[in-house]
Amino acid sequence: MGALIEIKDMYKIYEMGSERVHALDGVSLDIDEHEFVAIVGPSGSGKSTLMNMIGCLDTPTSGKYLIEGDDVSELTDKRLTVIRREKIGFVFQQFNLLSKSSALENVALPAMYMGLSRRERLKLAREALTRVGLGDRLGHRPAELSGGQQQRVAIARALVNKPPILLADEPTGNLDTKSGEDIMAMLKELHAQGNTIILITHDPDVAAHASREIHIRDGRIVSDTRKGGGGQ
């Protein structure tokens, strides 16, 4: 069996007037099942573009992207939607919660697109919220929760369809130090439970929690380091 994710000689070029900007400049990497990977770089390095490619949110100018052996460039829009819904859970710096909905309702929302009944959706949402330590906050709206708790709700929402991959973009960026440490501890726990975690960050302290660090600069991978025993 090949890698979970395979990226081969990927380019993403933007036309800015007469200038061509290489957001990704020949990136190649493999990510195996159950890895905890941090993709690290400063603003403008290409890490967010790479995240969009991995999440099937954008398409490369050239190069290959395979997920579980499927060439993404050959998939229909319908199939790509299924992959985003079933294979990848997204966590962002902004929590993106519905302010008038409870934690339970926010988490249940993605399960609606799985064709499940309301009862089944709420059952999955309760399980996901319990998994992130918020089983006693089901009825709370976002304004009634701390920033760290809101991010936990967002993580539960990403987990509700039980995707194998969790793609986290600066998940601690809007949190204080203590809350950020709690979220990183949770991601490490989810990794230990079997999720593949791909973390996008500019912060070396956040990246240090991962068992593998891929540093990107000017659209190119400049280092790729696996740490023995890290991220466990």
Secondary structure as UniProt FT lines:
FT   STRAND          5..16
FT   TURN            17..18
FT   STRAND          19..31
FT   TURN            33..34
FT   STRAND          36..40
FT   TURN            43..44
FT   HELIX           47..54
FT   TURN            55..56
FT   STRAND          62..67
FT   TURN            68..69
FT   STRAND          70..71
FT   HELIX           72..74
FT   HELIX           77..86
FT   STRAND          88..91
FT   TURN            99..100
FT   HELIX           103..108
FT   HELIX           109..114
FT   HELIX           118..131
FT   TURN            132..133
FT   TURN            135..136
FT   TURN            138..139
FT   HELIX           142..144
FT   HELIX           147..159
FT   TURN            160..161
FT   STRAND          165..169
FT   TURN            171..174
FT   HELIX           177..192
FT   TURN            193..194
FT   STRAND          196..201
FT   HELIX           204..207
FT   TURN            208..209
FT   STRAND          212..217
FT   TURN            218..219
FT   STRAND          220..226
FT   TURN            228..231
//
